[in-house]
Amino acid sequence: MATANPESSERAVAPKHEAYHDPDGDAALSTTVINAVAAAEGVDPTHRNLQLYDALDLEALDSLFERRSRGDHWRFEFGVHDLVVVVHGDGCIAVYDDR
């Protein structure tokens, strides 16, 4: 599931893990997302079962983030395994249980 609808309501539960992507840092947004999902699952980011490429085109996500304006208000949501990942245009990444 993916959405770019900024009017979607936030989840009422606390995220399992939160991270913030530094737009001025060296890491790509996709790297921060991979690390956030790995932390939420309690595995190493290189763990082969993460399989984020099956859920999302990470290069497209990087491109979307790179082309945004600093004041853009958008969010992108997708599901992977039993998790829902919400990426906000300001770099905030929240990972929720989807149970």
Contact map, one row per residue, 1 for C-alpha under 8 A:
111000000000000000000000000000000000000000000000000000000000000000000000000011100000000000000000000
111100000000000000000000000000000000000000000000000000000000000000000000000111100000000000000000000
111110000000000000000000000000000000000000000000000000000000000000000000001111000000000000000000000
011111000000000000000000000000000000000000000000000000000000000000000000011110000000000000000000000
001111110000000000000000000000000000000000000000000000000000000000000000011100000000000000000000000
000111110000000000000000000000000000000000000000000000000000000000000000111000000000000000000000000
000011111000000000000000000000000000000000000000000000000000000000000000000000000000000000000000000
000011111100000000000000000000000000000000000000000000000000000000000000000000000000000000000000000
000000111110000000000000000000000000000000000000000000000000000000000000000000000000000000000000000
000000011111000000000000000000000000000000000000000000000000000000000000000000000000000000000000000
000000001111110000000000000000000000000000000000000000000000000000000000000000000000000000000000000
000000000111110000000000000000000000000000000000000000000000000000000000000000000000000000000000000
000000000011111000000000000000000000000000000000000000000000000000000000000000000000000000000000000
000000000011111100000000000000000000000000000000000000000000000000000000000000000000000000000001000
000000000000111111000000000000000000000000000000000000000000000000000000000000000000000000000111100
000000000000011111000000000000000000000100000000000000000000000000000000000000000000000000000111100
000000000000001111100000000000000001101100000000000000000000000000000000000000000000000000000111000
000000000000001111110000000000000001000000000000000000000000000000000000000000000000000000011110000
000000000000000011111000000000010001000000000000000000000000000000000000000000000000000000011100000
000000000000000001111100000000010000000000000000000000000000000000000000000000000000000000111000000
000000000000000000111110000010010000000000000000000000000000000000000000000000000000000000111000000
000000000000000000011111101000000000000000000000000000000000000000000000000000000000000000100000000
000000000000000000001111100010000000000000000000000000000000000000000000000000000000000000100000000
000000000000000000000111110000000000000000000000000000000000000000000000000000000000000000000000000
000000000000000000000111111000000000000000000000000000000000000000000000000000000000000000000000000
000000000000000000000001111100000000000000000000000000000000000000000000000000000000000000000000000
000000000000000000000100111110110000000000000000000000000000000000000000000000000000000000000000000
000000000000000000000000011111110000000000000000000000000000010000000000000000000000000000000000000
000000000000000000001010001111111000000000000000000000000000110010000000000000000000000000100000000
000000000000000000000000000111111100000000000000000000000110110000000000000000000000000000000000000
000000000000000000000000001111111110000000000000000000000000000000000000000000000000000000000000000
000000000000000000111000001111111111000000000000000000000000000000000000000000000000000000000000000
000000000000000000000000000011111111100000000000000000000000000000000000000000000000000000001000000
000000000000000000000000000001111111110000001000000100000000000000000000000000000000000000000000000
000000000000000000000000000000111111111000001000000000000000000000000000000000000000000000000000000
000000000000000011100000000000011111111100000000000000000000000000000000000000000000000000001110000
000000000000000010000000000000001111111110001000010000000000000000000000000000000000100000000010000
000000000000000000000000000000000111111111111010010000000000000000000000000000000000000000000000000
000000000000000010000000000000000011111111111000000000000000000000000000000000000000000000000000000
000000000000000110000000000000000001111111100000000000000000000000000000000000000000000000000010000
000000000000000000000000000000000000111111100000000000000000000000000000000000000000000000000000000
000000000000000000000000000000000000011111110000000000000000000000000000000000000000000000000000000
000000000000000000000000000000000000011111111010000000000000000000000000000000000000000000000000000
000000000000000000000000000000000000011001111110000000000000000000000000000000000000000000000000000
000000000000000000000000000000000110111000111110010000000000000000000000000000000000000000000000000
000000000000000000000000000000000000000000011111010000000000000000000000000000000000000000000000000
000000000000000000000000000000000000010000111111110000000000000000000000000000000000000000000000000
000000000000000000000000000000000000000000000111111000000000000000000000000000000000000000000000000
000000000000000000000000000000000000000000000011111000000000000000000000000000000000000000000000000
000000000000000000000000000000000000110000001111111100000000000000000000000000000000000000000000000
000000000000000000000000000000000000000000000001111111100000000000000000000000000000000000000000000
000000000000000000000000000000000100000000000000011111110100000000000000000000010000000000000000000
000000000000000000000000000000000000000000000000001111111100000000000000000000000000000000000000000
000000000000000000000000000000000000000000000000001111111000000000000000000000000000000000000000000
000000000000000000000000000000000000000000000000001111111000000000000000000001110000000000000000000
000000000000000000000000000000000000000000000000000111111100000000000000000001000000000000000000000
000000000000000000000000000000000000000000000000000011111111100000000000000000000000000000000000000
000000000000000000000000000001000000000000000000000110011111110000000000000000000000000000000000000
000000000000000000000000000001000000000000000000000000001111111000000000000000000000000000000000000
000000000000000000000000000000000000000000000000000000001111111100000000000000000000000000000000000
000000000000000000000000000011000000000000000000000000001111111110000000000000000000000000000000000
000000000000000000000000000111000000000000000000000000000111111111000000000000000000000000000000000
000000000000000000000000000000000000000000000000000000000011111111100000000000000000000000000000000
000000000000000000000000000000000000000000000000000000000001111111110000000000000000000000000000000
000000000000000000000000000010000000000000000000000000000000111111110000000000000000000010000000000
000000000000000000000000000000000000000000000000000000000000011111110000000000000000000000000000000
000000000000000000000000000000000000000000000000000000000000001111111000000000000000000000000000000
000000000000000000000000000000000000000000000000000000000000000111111101000000000000000010000000000
000000000000000000000000000000000000000000000000000000000000000000111111000000000000000000000000000
000000000000000000000000000000000000000000000000000000000000000000011111000000000000000001000000000
000000000000000000000000000000000000000000000000000000000000000000001111100000000000000000000000000
000000000000000000000000000000000000000000000000000000000000000000011111110000000000000011000000000
000001000000000000000000000000000000000000000000000000000000000000000011111000000000000111000000000
000111000000000000000000000000000000000000000000000000000000000000000001111100000000000110000000000
001111000000000000000000000000000000000000000000000000000000000000000000111110000000011110000000000
011110000000000000000000000000000000000000000000000000000000000000000000011111000000011100000000000
111100000000000000000000000000000000000000000000000000000000000000000000001111100001111000000000000
111000000000000000000000000000000000000000000000000000110000000000000000000111110001110000000000000
110000000000000000000000000000000000000000000000000000100000000000000000000011111111100000000000000
000000000000000000000000000000000000000000000000000100100000000000000000000001111111100000000000000
000000000000000000000000000000000000000000000000000000000000000000000000000000111110000000000000000
000000000000000000000000000000000000000000000000000000000000000000000000000000111111000000000000111
000000000000000000000000000000000000000000000000000000000000000000000000000000111111100000000011111
000000000000000000000000000000000000000000000000000000000000000000000000000011110111110000000011110
000000000000000000000000000000000000100000000000000000000000000000000000000011110011111000001111000
000000000000000000000000000000000000000000000000000000000000000000000000001111000001111100001110000
000000000000000000000000000000000000000000000000000000000000000000000000001110000000111110111100000
000000000000000000000000000000000000000000000000000000000000000000000000111100000000011111111000000
000000000000000000000000000000000000000000000000000000000000000010010001111000000000001111110000000
000000000000000000000000000000000000000000000000000000000000000000000101100000000000000111110000000
000000000000000000011110000010000000000000000000000000000000000000000000000000000000001111111000000
000000000000000001111000000000000000000000000000000000000000000000000000000000000000001111111100000
000000000000000001111000000000001001000000000000000000000000000000000000000000000000111100111110000
000000000000001111100000000000000001000000000000000000000000000000000000000000000000111000011111000
000000000000001111000000000000000001100100000000000000000000000000000000000000000011110000001111100
000000000000011110000000000000000000000000000000000000000000000000000000000000000011100000000111110
000000000000001100000000000000000000000000000000000000000000000000000000000000000111000000000011111
000000000000000000000000000000000000000000000000000000000000000000000000000000000111000000000001111
000000000000000000000000000000000000000000000000000000000000000000000000000000000110000000000000111
